[in-house]
């Protein structure tokens, strides 16, 4: 669940729980890990006549690296994911 604390055309901020399967020794047998995170959506971008917040920044709430050695923050291009889902949907 994500709890959004602010929302505007300039961006969105919130907190939530990040979950990832470490896929070791395989994704079927991998361990699922979680951590509390801060989320920010930004980069208002036009796509097919509508506007979307394109970029999501994810960082740990405590400012330290994730316990499984992932860096303290990372970024995803949400629009790239949406376009891939549209092509494969």
PDB file with one MODEL, atoms N, CA, C and O in Angstrom:
MODEL        1
ATOM      1  N   UNK A   1       0.839  -1.171   0.000  1.00  0.00           N
ATOM      2  CA  UNK A   1       0.000   0.000   0.000  1.00  0.00           C
ATOM      3  C   UNK A   1       0.894   1.248   0.000  1.00  0.00           C
ATOM      4  O   UNK A   1       1.921   1.288   0.678  1.00  0.00           O
ATOM      5  N   UNK A   2       0.499   2.234  -0.747  1.00  0.00           N
ATOM      6  CA  UNK A   2       1.205   3.510  -0.787  1.00  0.00           C
ATOM      7  C   UNK A   2       0.313   4.566  -0.151  1.00  0.00           C
ATOM      8  O   UNK A   2      -0.883   4.627  -0.435  1.00  0.00           O
ATOM      9  N   UNK A   3       0.890   5.391   0.701  1.00  0.00           N
ATOM     10  CA  UNK A   3       0.172   6.526   1.274  1.00  0.00           C
ATOM     11  C   UNK A   3       0.772   7.790   0.661  1.00  0.00           C
ATOM     12  O   UNK A   3       1.931   8.122   0.911  1.00  0.00           O
ATOM     13  N   UNK A   4      -0.026   8.487  -0.140  1.00  0.00           N
ATOM     14  CA  UNK A   4       0.439   9.695  -0.803  1.00  0.00           C
ATOM     15  C   UNK A   4       0.266  10.878   0.140  1.00  0.00           C
ATOM     16  O   UNK A   4      -0.795  11.051   0.739  1.00  0.00           O
ATOM     17  N   UNK A   5       1.311  11.692   0.271  1.00  0.00           N
ATOM     18  CA  UNK A   5       1.258  12.856   1.161  1.00  0.00           C
ATOM     19  C   UNK A   5       1.078  14.161   0.405  1.00  0.00           C
ATOM     20  O   UNK A   5       0.624  15.149   0.983  1.00  0.00           O
ATOM     21  N   UNK A   6       1.426  14.183  -0.883  1.00  0.00           N
ATOM     22  CA  UNK A   6       1.199  15.385  -1.704  1.00  0.00           C
ATOM     23  C   UNK A   6       0.988  14.955  -3.149  1.00  0.00           C
ATOM     24  O   UNK A   6       1.481  13.917  -3.590  1.00  0.00           O
ATOM     25  N   UNK A   7       0.227  15.796  -3.882  1.00  0.00           N
ATOM     26  CA  UNK A   7      -0.118  15.470  -5.271  1.00  0.00           C
ATOM     27  C   UNK A   7      -0.325  16.764  -6.034  1.00  0.00           C
ATOM     28  O   UNK A   7      -1.151  17.587  -5.639  1.00  0.00           O
ATOM     29  N   UNK A   8       0.418  16.961  -7.131  1.00  0.00           N
ATOM     30  CA  UNK A   8       0.241  18.124  -7.994  1.00  0.00           C
ATOM     31  C   UNK A   8       0.806  17.775  -9.368  1.00  0.00           C
ATOM     32  O   UNK A   8       1.382  16.704  -9.556  1.00  0.00           O
ATOM     33  N   UNK A   9       0.637  18.685 -10.323  1.00  0.00           N
ATOM     34  CA  UNK A   9       1.188  18.424 -11.655  1.00  0.00           C
ATOM     35  C   UNK A   9       2.711  18.439 -11.625  1.00  0.00           C
ATOM     36  O   UNK A   9       3.348  17.938 -12.552  1.00  0.00           O
ATOM     37  N   UNK A  10       3.309  19.006 -10.573  1.00  0.00           N
ATOM     38  CA  UNK A  10       4.764  19.024 -10.463  1.00  0.00           C
ATOM     39  C   UNK A  10       5.323  17.709  -9.931  1.00  0.00           C
ATOM     40  O   UNK A  10       6.494  17.393 -10.143  1.00  0.00           O
ATOM     41  N   UNK A  11       4.482  16.948  -9.241  1.00  0.00           N
ATOM     42  CA  UNK A  11       4.947  15.674  -8.725  1.00  0.00           C
ATOM     43  C   UNK A  11       4.077  15.155  -7.608  1.00  0.00           C
ATOM     44  O   UNK A  11       3.133  15.806  -7.159  1.00  0.00           O
ATOM     45  N   UNK A  12       4.428  13.962  -7.175  1.00  0.00           N
ATOM     46  CA  UNK A  12       3.690  13.256  -6.139  1.00  0.00           C
ATOM     47  C   UNK A  12       4.710  12.690  -5.162  1.00  0.00           C
ATOM     48  O   UNK A  12       5.782  12.238  -5.564  1.00  0.00           O
ATOM     49  N   UNK A  13       4.370  12.717  -3.871  1.00  0.00           N
ATOM     50  CA  UNK A  13       5.255  12.147  -2.858  1.00  0.00           C
ATOM     51  C   UNK A  13       4.452  11.248  -1.944  1.00  0.00           C
ATOM     52  O   UNK A  13       3.284  11.514  -1.664  1.00  0.00           O
ATOM     53  N   UNK A  14       5.083  10.181  -1.480  1.00  0.00           N
ATOM     54  CA  UNK A  14       4.407   9.273  -0.573  1.00  0.00           C
ATOM     55  C   UNK A  14       5.370   8.287   0.050  1.00  0.00           C
ATOM     56  O   UNK A  14       6.580   8.357  -0.162  1.00  0.00           O
ATOM     57  N   UNK A  15       4.816   7.367   0.821  1.00  0.00           N
ATOM     58  CA  UNK A  15       5.595   6.315   1.456  1.00  0.00           C
ATOM     59  C   UNK A  15       4.899   4.980   1.204  1.00  0.00           C
ATOM     60  O   UNK A  15       3.701   4.934   0.925  1.00  0.00           O
ATOM     61  N   UNK A  16       5.658   3.908   1.304  1.00  0.00           N
ATOM     62  CA  UNK A  16       5.099   2.581   1.100  1.00  0.00           C
ATOM     63  C   UNK A  16       6.107   1.513   1.449  1.00  0.00           C
ATOM     64  O   UNK A  16       7.130   1.783   2.078  1.00  0.00           O
ATOM     65  N   UNK A  17       5.809   0.295   1.033  1.00  0.00           N
ATOM     66  CA  UNK A  17       6.693  -0.843   1.263  1.00  0.00           C
ATOM     67  C   UNK A  17       7.165  -1.364  -0.092  1.00  0.00           C
ATOM     68  O   UNK A  17       6.351  -1.708  -0.949  1.00  0.00           O
ATOM     69  N   UNK A  18       8.477  -1.419  -0.280  1.00  0.00           N
ATOM     70  CA  UNK A  18       9.066  -1.972  -1.496  1.00  0.00           C
ATOM     71  C   UNK A  18       9.265  -3.468  -1.272  1.00  0.00           C
ATOM     72  O   UNK A  18       9.702  -3.886  -0.199  1.00  0.00           O
ATOM     73  N   UNK A  19       8.944  -4.272  -2.284  1.00  0.00           N
ATOM     74  CA  UNK A  19       9.075  -5.725  -2.195  1.00  0.00           C
ATOM     75  C   UNK A  19       9.805  -6.222  -3.437  1.00  0.00           C
ATOM     76  O   UNK A  19       9.524  -5.783  -4.552  1.00  0.00           O
ATOM     77  N   UNK A  20      10.735  -7.131  -3.235  1.00  0.00           N
ATOM     78  CA  UNK A  20      11.516  -7.658  -4.355  1.00  0.00           C
ATOM     79  C   UNK A  20      11.825  -9.138  -4.110  1.00  0.00           C
ATOM     80  O   UNK A  20      12.123  -9.534  -2.984  1.00  0.00           O
ATOM     81  N   UNK A  21      11.754  -9.947  -5.162  1.00  0.00           N
ATOM     82  CA  UNK A  21      12.179 -11.338  -5.107  1.00  0.00           C
ATOM     83  C   UNK A  21      13.641 -11.361  -5.513  1.00  0.00           C
ATOM     84  O   UNK A  21      13.981 -10.904  -6.604  1.00  0.00           O
ATOM     85  N   UNK A  22      14.519 -11.886  -4.656  1.00  0.00           N
ATOM     86  CA  UNK A  22      15.953 -11.899  -4.950  1.00  0.00           C
ATOM     87  C   UNK A  22      16.342 -12.944  -5.998  1.00  0.00           C
ATOM     88  O   UNK A  22      17.460 -12.921  -6.512  1.00  0.00           O
ATOM     89  N   UNK A  23      15.415 -13.865  -6.318  1.00  0.00           N
ATOM     90  CA  UNK A  23      15.617 -14.846  -7.394  1.00  0.00           C
ATOM     91  C   UNK A  23      16.889 -15.688  -7.225  1.00  0.00           C
ATOM     92  O   UNK A  23      17.548 -16.012  -8.213  1.00  0.00           O
ATOM     93  N   UNK A  24      17.232 -16.039  -6.000  1.00  0.00           N
ATOM     94  CA  UNK A  24      18.381 -16.905  -5.746  1.00  0.00           C
ATOM     95  C   UNK A  24      17.919 -18.082  -4.906  1.00  0.00           C
ATOM     96  O   UNK A  24      17.360 -17.841  -3.836  1.00  0.00           O
ATOM     97  N   UNK A  25      18.097 -19.280  -5.285  1.00  0.00           N
ATOM     98  CA  UNK A  25      18.860 -19.759  -6.456  1.00  0.00           C
ATOM     99  C   UNK A  25      18.099 -19.610  -7.769  1.00  0.00           C
ATOM    100  O   UNK A  25      18.695 -19.653  -8.845  1.00  0.00           O
ATOM    101  N   UNK A  26      16.767 -19.433  -7.678  1.00  0.00           N
ATOM    102  CA  UNK A  26      15.954 -19.177  -8.865  1.00  0.00           C
ATOM    103  C   UNK A  26      14.801 -18.279  -8.428  1.00  0.00           C
ATOM    104  O   UNK A  26      14.564 -18.116  -7.231  1.00  0.00           O
ATOM    105  N   UNK A  27      14.092 -17.704  -9.374  1.00  0.00           N
ATOM    106  CA  UNK A  27      12.960 -16.847  -9.007  1.00  0.00           C
ATOM    107  C   UNK A  27      11.845 -17.654  -8.338  1.00  0.00           C
ATOM    108  O   UNK A  27      11.142 -17.134  -7.471  1.00  0.00           O
ATOM    109  N   UNK A  28      11.677 -18.917  -8.734  1.00  0.00           N
ATOM    110  CA  UNK A  28      10.650 -19.759  -8.118  1.00  0.00           C
ATOM    111  C   UNK A  28      10.976 -20.051  -6.652  1.00  0.00           C
ATOM    112  O   UNK A  28      10.074 -20.175  -5.824  1.00  0.00           O
ATOM    113  N   UNK A  29      12.249 -20.157  -6.342  1.00  0.00           N
ATOM    114  CA  UNK A  29      12.676 -20.485  -4.979  1.00  0.00           C
ATOM    115  C   UNK A  29      13.305 -19.310  -4.252  1.00  0.00           C
ATOM    116  O   UNK A  29      13.857 -19.479  -3.165  1.00  0.00           O
ATOM    117  N   UNK A  30      13.228 -18.126  -4.836  1.00  0.00           N
ATOM    118  CA  UNK A  30      13.891 -16.959  -4.270  1.00  0.00           C
ATOM    119  C   UNK A  30      13.213 -16.423  -3.024  1.00  0.00           C
ATOM    120  O   UNK A  30      12.027 -16.655  -2.788  1.00  0.00           O
ATOM    121  N   UNK A  31      13.979 -15.712  -2.244  1.00  0.00           N
ATOM    122  CA  UNK A  31      13.490 -15.076  -1.019  1.00  0.00           C
ATOM    123  C   UNK A  31      12.887 -13.719  -1.364  1.00  0.00           C
ATOM    124  O   UNK A  31      13.478 -12.955  -2.126  1.00  0.00           O
ATOM    125  N   UNK A  32      11.708 -13.414  -0.807  1.00  0.00           N
ATOM    126  CA  UNK A  32      11.079 -12.103  -0.973  1.00  0.00           C
ATOM    127  C   UNK A  32      11.537 -11.222   0.184  1.00  0.00           C
ATOM    128  O   UNK A  32      11.450 -11.620   1.346  1.00  0.00           O
ATOM    129  N   UNK A  33      12.024 -10.028  -0.134  1.00  0.00           N
ATOM    130  CA  UNK A  33      12.488  -9.066   0.862  1.00  0.00           C
ATOM    131  C   UNK A  33      11.659  -7.793   0.740  1.00  0.00           C
ATOM    132  O   UNK A  33      11.168  -7.472  -0.342  1.00  0.00           O
ATOM    133  N   UNK A  34      11.504  -7.073   1.834  1.00  0.00           N
ATOM    134  CA  UNK A  34      10.723  -5.832   1.841  1.00  0.00           C
ATOM    135  C   UNK A  34      11.448  -4.777   2.672  1.00  0.00           C
ATOM    136  O   UNK A  34      12.279  -5.095   3.522  1.00  0.00           O
ATOM    137  N   UNK A  35      11.114  -3.516   2.406  1.00  0.00           N
ATOM    138  CA  UNK A  35      11.662  -2.402   3.183  1.00  0.00           C
ATOM    139  C   UNK A  35      10.747  -1.192   3.028  1.00  0.00           C
ATOM    140  O   UNK A  35      10.168  -0.992   1.960  1.00  0.00           O
ATOM    141  N   UNK A  36      10.605  -0.375   4.085  1.00  0.00           N
ATOM    142  CA  UNK A  36       9.828   0.863   3.973  1.00  0.00           C
ATOM    143  C   UNK A  36      10.573   1.871   3.088  1.00  0.00           C
ATOM    144  O   UNK A  36      11.788   2.034   3.203  1.00  0.00           O
ATOM    145  N   UNK A  37       9.822   2.547   2.199  1.00  0.00           N
ATOM    146  CA  UNK A  37      10.445   3.466   1.244  1.00  0.00           C
ATOM    147  C   UNK A  37       9.684   4.786   1.134  1.00  0.00           C
ATOM    148  O   UNK A  37       8.517   4.894   1.511  1.00  0.00           O
ATOM    149  N   UNK A  38      10.394   5.787   0.603  1.00  0.00           N
ATOM    150  CA  UNK A  38       9.806   7.059   0.175  1.00  0.00           C
ATOM    151  C   UNK A  38       9.720   7.002  -1.345  1.00  0.00           C
ATOM    152  O   UNK A  38      10.643   6.527  -2.006  1.00  0.00           O
ATOM    153  N   UNK A  39       8.611   7.486  -1.898  1.00  0.00           N
ATOM    154  CA  UNK A  39       8.381   7.469  -3.340  1.00  0.00           C
ATOM    155  C   UNK A  39       8.124   8.882  -3.842  1.00  0.00           C
ATOM    156  O   UNK A  39       7.437   9.665  -3.187  1.00  0.00           O
ATOM    157  N   UNK A  40       8.674   9.201  -4.996  1.00  0.00           N
ATOM    158  CA  UNK A  40       8.406  10.482  -5.642  1.00  0.00           C
ATOM    159  C   UNK A  40       8.174  10.233  -7.121  1.00  0.00           C
ATOM    160  O   UNK A  40       9.009   9.621  -7.787  1.00  0.00           O
ATOM    161  N   UNK A  41       7.049  10.700  -7.638  1.00  0.00           N
ATOM    162  CA  UNK A  41       6.773  10.674  -9.074  1.00  0.00           C
ATOM    163  C   UNK A  41       6.986  12.079  -9.614  1.00  0.00           C
ATOM    164  O   UNK A  41       6.555  13.052  -8.995  1.00  0.00           O
ATOM    165  N   UNK A  42       7.649  12.199 -10.764  1.00  0.00           N
ATOM    166  CA  UNK A  42       7.935  13.518 -11.337  1.00  0.00           C
ATOM    167  C   UNK A  42       8.064  13.402 -12.854  1.00  0.00           C
ATOM    168  O   UNK A  42       7.834  12.339 -13.432  1.00  0.00           O
ATOM    169  N   UNK A  43       8.429  14.493 -13.473  1.00  0.00           N
ATOM    170  CA  UNK A  43       8.696  14.551 -14.908  1.00  0.00           C
ATOM    171  C   UNK A  43       7.407  14.428 -15.726  1.00  0.00           C
ATOM    172  O   UNK A  43       7.225  13.454 -16.457  1.00  0.00           O
ATOM    173  N   UNK A  44       6.520  15.409 -15.605  1.00  0.00           N
ATOM    174  CA  UNK A  44       5.256  15.432 -16.338  1.00  0.00           C
ATOM    175  C   UNK A  44       5.537  15.345 -17.841  1.00  0.00           C
ATOM    176  O   UNK A  44       6.283  16.154 -18.392  1.00  0.00           O
ATOM    177  N   UNK A  45       4.927  14.346 -18.496  1.00  0.00           N
ATOM    178  CA  UNK A  45       5.234  14.049 -19.887  1.00  0.00           C
ATOM    179  C   UNK A  45       3.948  13.750 -20.653  1.00  0.00           C
ATOM    180  O   UNK A  45       3.075  13.038 -20.156  1.00  0.00           O
ATOM    181  N   UNK A  46       3.836  14.289 -21.850  1.00  0.00           N
ATOM    182  CA  UNK A  46       2.692  13.988 -22.705  1.00  0.00           C
ATOM    183  C   UNK A  46       2.884  12.667 -23.416  1.00  0.00           C
ATOM    184  O   UNK A  46       3.980  12.348 -23.878  1.00  0.00           O
ATOM    185  N   UNK A  47       1.785  11.885 -23.503  1.00  0.00           N
ATOM    186  CA  UNK A  47       1.824  10.599 -24.194  1.00  0.00           C
ATOM    187  C   UNK A  47       0.431  10.302 -24.717  1.00  0.00           C
ATOM    188  O   UNK A  47      -0.516  10.178 -23.941  1.00  0.00           O
ATOM    189  N   UNK A  48       0.303  10.186 -26.038  1.00  0.00           N
ATOM    190  CA  UNK A  48      -0.974   9.871 -26.686  1.00  0.00           C
ATOM    191  C   UNK A  48      -2.108  10.780 -26.215  1.00  0.00           C
ATOM    192  O   UNK A  48      -3.206  10.311 -25.916  1.00  0.00           O
ATOM    193  N   UNK A  49      -1.833  12.075 -26.152  1.00  0.00           N
ATOM    194  CA  UNK A  49      -2.863  13.055 -25.834  1.00  0.00           C
ATOM    195  C   UNK A  49      -3.167  13.232 -24.358  1.00  0.00           C
ATOM    196  O   UNK A  49      -4.049  14.016 -24.008  1.00  0.00           O
ATOM    197  N   UNK A  50      -2.464  12.526 -23.483  1.00  0.00           N
ATOM    198  CA  UNK A  50      -2.653  12.675 -22.040  1.00  0.00           C
ATOM    199  C   UNK A  50      -1.316  12.980 -21.399  1.00  0.00           C
ATOM    200  O   UNK A  50      -0.264  12.800 -22.012  1.00  0.00           O
ATOM    201  N   UNK A  51      -1.364  13.445 -20.153  1.00  0.00           N
ATOM    202  CA  UNK A  51      -0.135  13.751 -19.430  1.00  0.00           C
ATOM    203  C   UNK A  51       0.041  12.799 -18.266  1.00  0.00           C
ATOM    204  O   UNK A  51      -0.913  12.470 -17.561  1.00  0.00           O
ATOM    205  N   UNK A  52       1.286  12.357 -18.073  1.00  0.00           N
ATOM    206  CA  UNK A  52       1.628  11.391 -17.032  1.00  0.00           C
ATOM    207  C   UNK A  52       2.880  11.852 -16.300  1.00  0.00           C
ATOM    208  O   UNK A  52       3.716  12.558 -16.863  1.00  0.00           O
ATOM    209  N   UNK A  53       2.999  11.447 -15.040  1.00  0.00           N
ATOM    210  CA  UNK A  53       4.242  11.623 -14.296  1.00  0.00           C
ATOM    211  C   UNK A  53       5.108  10.418 -14.641  1.00  0.00           C
ATOM    212  O   UNK A  53       4.774   9.282 -14.303  1.00  0.00           O
ATOM    213  N   UNK A  54       6.217  10.676 -15.314  1.00  0.00           N
ATOM    214  CA  UNK A  54       6.995   9.632 -15.980  1.00  0.00           C
ATOM    215  C   UNK A  54       7.991   8.902 -15.082  1.00  0.00           C
ATOM    216  O   UNK A  54       8.213   7.706 -15.270  1.00  0.00           O
ATOM    217  N   UNK A  55       8.585   9.576 -14.129  1.00  0.00           N
ATOM    218  CA  UNK A  55       9.719   9.020 -13.402  1.00  0.00           C
ATOM    219  C   UNK A  55       9.372   8.765 -11.942  1.00  0.00           C
ATOM    220  O   UNK A  55       8.798   9.628 -11.278  1.00  0.00           O
ATOM    221  N   UNK A  56       9.717   7.581 -11.440  1.00  0.00           N
ATOM    222  CA  UNK A  56       9.532   7.287 -10.020  1.00  0.00           C
ATOM    223  C   UNK A  56      10.906   7.111  -9.376  1.00  0.00           C
ATOM    224  O   UNK A  56      11.741   6.339  -9.846  1.00  0.00           O
ATOM    225  N   UNK A  57      11.113   7.844  -8.296  1.00  0.00           N
ATOM    226  CA  UNK A  57      12.317   7.715  -7.483  1.00  0.00           C
ATOM    227  C   UNK A  57      11.933   6.976  -6.207  1.00  0.00           C
ATOM    228  O   UNK A  57      10.945   7.322  -5.558  1.00  0.00           O
ATOM    229  N   UNK A  58      12.702   5.974  -5.853  1.00  0.00           N
ATOM    230  CA  UNK A  58      12.438   5.155  -4.675  1.00  0.00           C
ATOM    231  C   UNK A  58      13.675   5.195  -3.789  1.00  0.00           C
ATOM    232  O   UNK A  58      14.786   4.947  -4.256  1.00  0.00           O
ATOM    233  N   UNK A  59      13.483   5.508  -2.511  1.00  0.00           N
ATOM    234  CA  UNK A  59      14.604   5.523  -1.570  1.00  0.00           C
ATOM    235  C   UNK A  59      14.154   4.982  -0.222  1.00  0.00           C
ATOM    236  O   UNK A  59      12.980   5.071   0.135  1.00  0.00           O
ATOM    237  N   UNK A  60      15.095   4.425   0.517  1.00  0.00           N
ATOM    238  CA  UNK A  60      14.766   3.881   1.823  1.00  0.00           C
ATOM    239  C   UNK A  60      14.358   5.010   2.758  1.00  0.00           C
ATOM    240  O   UNK A  60      14.863   6.128   2.650  1.00  0.00           O
ATOM    241  N   UNK A  61      13.443   4.716   3.674  1.00  0.00           N
ATOM    242  CA  UNK A  61      13.002   5.733   4.624  1.00  0.00           C
ATOM    243  C   UNK A  61      14.100   6.093   5.628  1.00  0.00           C
ATOM    244  O   UNK A  61      14.129   7.218   6.127  1.00  0.00           O
ATOM    245  N   UNK A  62      15.001   5.156   5.931  1.00  0.00           N
ATOM    246  CA  UNK A  62      16.041   5.438   6.921  1.00  0.00           C
ATOM    247  C   UNK A  62      17.308   6.027   6.304  1.00  0.00           C
ATOM    248  O   UNK A  62      18.252   6.336   7.032  1.00  0.00           O
ATOM    249  N   UNK A  63      17.351   6.191   4.983  1.00  0.00           N
ATOM    250  CA  UNK A  63      18.508   6.799   4.325  1.00  0.00           C
ATOM    251  C   UNK A  63      19.716   5.887   4.198  1.00  0.00           C
ATOM    252  O   UNK A  63      20.793   6.342   3.815  1.00  0.00           O
ATOM    253  N   UNK A  64      19.555   4.604   4.514  1.00  0.00           N
ATOM    254  CA  UNK A  64      20.645   3.631   4.396  1.00  0.00           C
ATOM    255  C   UNK A  64      20.335   2.694   3.239  1.00  0.00           C
ATOM    256  O   UNK A  64      19.194   2.615   2.785  1.00  0.00           O
ATOM    257  N   UNK A  65      21.362   1.979   2.760  1.00  0.00           N
ATOM    258  CA  UNK A  65      21.144   1.014   1.698  1.00  0.00           C
ATOM    259  C   UNK A  65      20.108  -0.017   2.134  1.00  0.00           C
ATOM    260  O   UNK A  65      19.929  -0.263   3.326  1.00  0.00           O
ATOM    261  N   UNK A  66      19.431  -0.614   1.162  1.00  0.00           N
ATOM    262  CA  UNK A  66      18.515  -1.699   1.455  1.00  0.00           C
ATOM    263  C   UNK A  66      19.310  -2.829   2.122  1.00  0.00           C
ATOM    264  O   UNK A  66      20.483  -3.016   1.798  1.00  0.00           O
ATOM    265  N   UNK A  67      18.709  -3.578   3.036  1.00  0.00           N
ATOM    266  CA  UNK A  67      19.431  -4.628   3.759  1.00  0.00           C
ATOM    267  C   UNK A  67      20.042  -5.707   2.867  1.00  0.00           C
ATOM    268  O   UNK A  67      20.953  -6.409   3.304  1.00  0.00           O
ATOM    269  N   UNK A  68      19.567  -5.859   1.625  1.00  0.00           N
ATOM    270  CA  UNK A  68      20.087  -6.891   0.722  1.00  0.00           C
ATOM    271  C   UNK A  68      21.054  -6.297  -0.295  1.00  0.00           C
ATOM    272  O   UNK A  68      21.188  -6.811  -1.406  1.00  0.00           O
ATOM    273  N   UNK A  69      21.734  -5.202   0.093  1.00  0.00           N
ATOM    274  CA  UNK A  69      22.815  -4.579  -0.689  1.00  0.00           C
ATOM    275  C   UNK A  69      22.370  -3.843  -1.946  1.00  0.00           C
ATOM    276  O   UNK A  69      23.178  -3.643  -2.853  1.00  0.00           O
ATOM    277  N   UNK A  70      21.108  -3.436  -2.023  1.00  0.00           N
ATOM    278  CA  UNK A  70      20.651  -2.557  -3.098  1.00  0.00           C
ATOM    279  C   UNK A  70      20.948  -1.125  -2.644  1.00  0.00           C
ATOM    280  O   UNK A  70      20.766  -0.822  -1.465  1.00  0.00           O
ATOM    281  N   UNK A  71      21.394  -0.243  -3.524  1.00  0.00           N
ATOM    282  CA  UNK A  71      21.691   1.131  -3.118  1.00  0.00           C
ATOM    283  C   UNK A  71      20.486   1.829  -2.481  1.00  0.00           C
ATOM    284  O   UNK A  71      19.342   1.436  -2.708  1.00  0.00           O
ATOM    285  N   UNK A  72      20.747   2.849  -1.697  1.00  0.00           N
ATOM    286  CA  UNK A  72      19.733   3.579  -0.927  1.00  0.00           C
ATOM    287  C   UNK A  72      18.609   4.135  -1.797  1.00  0.00           C
ATOM    288  O   UNK A  72      17.487   4.291  -1.317  1.00  0.00           O
ATOM    289  N   UNK A  73      18.885   4.438  -3.065  1.00  0.00           N
ATOM    290  CA  UNK A  73      17.823   4.937  -3.946  1.00  0.00           C
ATOM    291  C   UNK A  73      18.053   4.475  -5.380  1.00  0.00           C
ATOM    292  O   UNK A  73      19.176   4.185  -5.792  1.00  0.00           O
ATOM    293  N   UNK A  74      16.956   4.415  -6.123  1.00  0.00           N
ATOM    294  CA  UNK A  74      17.024   4.073  -7.538  1.00  0.00           C
ATOM    295  C   UNK A  74      15.821   4.694  -8.233  1.00  0.00           C
ATOM    296  O   UNK A  74      14.897   5.190  -7.590  1.00  0.00           O
ATOM    297  N   UNK A  75      15.854   4.656  -9.562  1.00  0.00           N
ATOM    298  CA  UNK A  75      14.839   5.353 -10.352  1.00  0.00           C
ATOM    299  C   UNK A  75      14.332   4.422 -11.449  1.00  0.00           C
ATOM    300  O   UNK A  75      15.090   3.635 -12.017  1.00  0.00           O
ATOM    301  N   UNK A  76      13.030   4.528 -11.735  1.00  0.00           N
ATOM    302  CA  UNK A  76      12.421   3.785 -12.837  1.00  0.00           C
ATOM    303  C   UNK A  76      11.715   4.751 -13.769  1.00  0.00           C
ATOM    304  O   UNK A  76      11.152   5.757 -13.337  1.00  0.00           O
ATOM    305  N   UNK A  77      11.752   4.429 -15.058  1.00  0.00           N
ATOM    306  CA  UNK A  77      10.978   5.149 -16.062  1.00  0.00           C
ATOM    307  C   UNK A  77       9.629   4.433 -16.166  1.00  0.00           C
ATOM    308  O   UNK A  77       9.521   3.408 -16.840  1.00  0.00           O
ATOM    309  N   UNK A  78       8.608   4.965 -15.506  1.00  0.00           N
ATOM    310  CA  UNK A  78       7.291   4.337 -15.453  1.00  0.00           C
ATOM    311  C   UNK A  78       6.652   4.294 -16.840  1.00  0.00           C
ATOM    312  O   UNK A  78       5.955   3.333 -17.164  1.00  0.00           O
ATOM    313  N   UNK A  79       6.874   5.299 -17.647  1.00  0.00           N
ATOM    314  CA  UNK A  79       6.286   5.331 -18.989  1.00  0.00           C
ATOM    315  C   UNK A  79       6.847   4.210 -19.860  1.00  0.00           C
ATOM    316  O   UNK A  79       6.112   3.615 -20.649  1.00  0.00           O
ATOM    317  N   UNK A  80       8.126   3.918 -19.728  1.00  0.00           N
ATOM    318  CA  UNK A  80       8.713   2.820 -20.488  1.00  0.00           C
ATOM    319  C   UNK A  80       8.005   1.508 -20.128  1.00  0.00           C
ATOM    320  O   UNK A  80       7.696   0.708 -21.012  1.00  0.00           O
ATOM    321  N   UNK A  81       7.750   1.287 -18.845  1.00  0.00           N
ATOM    322  CA  UNK A  81       7.032   0.100 -18.396  1.00  0.00           C
ATOM    323  C   UNK A  81       5.610   0.082 -18.971  1.00  0.00           C
ATOM    324  O   UNK A  81       5.162  -0.946 -19.479  1.00  0.00           O
ATOM    325  N   UNK A  82       4.905   1.209 -18.893  1.00  0.00           N
ATOM    326  CA  UNK A  82       3.527   1.286 -19.412  1.00  0.00           C
ATOM    327  C   UNK A  82       3.483   1.010 -20.907  1.00  0.00           C
ATOM    328  O   UNK A  82       2.573   0.334 -21.387  1.00  0.00           O
ATOM    329  N   UNK A  83       4.451   1.524 -21.641  1.00  0.00           N
ATOM    330  CA  UNK A  83       4.496   1.282 -23.084  1.00  0.00           C
ATOM    331  C   UNK A  83       4.739  -0.207 -23.376  1.00  0.00           C
ATOM    332  O   UNK A  83       4.138  -0.758 -24.299  1.00  0.00           O
ATOM    333  N   UNK A  84       5.609  -0.856 -22.601  1.00  0.00           N
ATOM    334  CA  UNK A  84       5.862  -2.282 -22.797  1.00  0.00           C
ATOM    335  C   UNK A  84       4.601  -3.096 -22.495  1.00  0.00           C
ATOM    336  O   UNK A  84       4.291  -4.046 -23.214  1.00  0.00           O
ATOM    337  N   UNK A  85       3.876  -2.732 -21.441  1.00  0.00           N
ATOM    338  CA  UNK A  85       2.649  -3.437 -21.091  1.00  0.00           C
ATOM    339  C   UNK A  85       1.591  -3.255 -22.174  1.00  0.00           C
ATOM    340  O   UNK A  85       0.837  -4.180 -22.477  1.00  0.00           O
ATOM    341  N   UNK A  86       1.539  -2.064 -22.753  1.00  0.00           N
ATOM    342  CA  UNK A  86       0.568  -1.784 -23.821  1.00  0.00           C
ATOM    343  C   UNK A  86       0.883  -2.643 -25.047  1.00  0.00           C
ATOM    344  O   UNK A  86      -0.029  -3.168 -25.687  1.00  0.00           O
ATOM    345  N   UNK A  87       2.156  -2.788 -25.373  1.00  0.00           N
ATOM    346  CA  UNK A  87       2.556  -3.580 -26.531  1.00  0.00           C
ATOM    347  C   UNK A  87       2.299  -5.061 -26.304  1.00  0.00           C
ATOM    348  O   UNK A  87       1.965  -5.786 -27.242  1.00  0.00           O
ATOM    349  N   UNK A  88       2.453  -5.515 -25.061  1.00  0.00           N
ATOM    350  CA  UNK A  88       2.298  -6.935 -24.768  1.00  0.00           C
ATOM    351  C   UNK A  88       0.906  -7.292 -24.265  1.00  0.00           C
ATOM    352  O   UNK A  88       0.619  -8.462 -24.010  1.00  0.00           O
ATOM    353  N   UNK A  89       0.026  -6.280 -24.119  1.00  0.00           N
ATOM    354  CA  UNK A  89      -1.297  -6.515 -23.555  1.00  0.00           C
ATOM    355  C   UNK A  89      -2.260  -6.922 -24.566  1.00  0.00           C
ATOM    356  O   UNK A  89      -3.426  -7.159 -24.248  1.00  0.00           O
TER     357      UNK A  89
ENDMDL
END
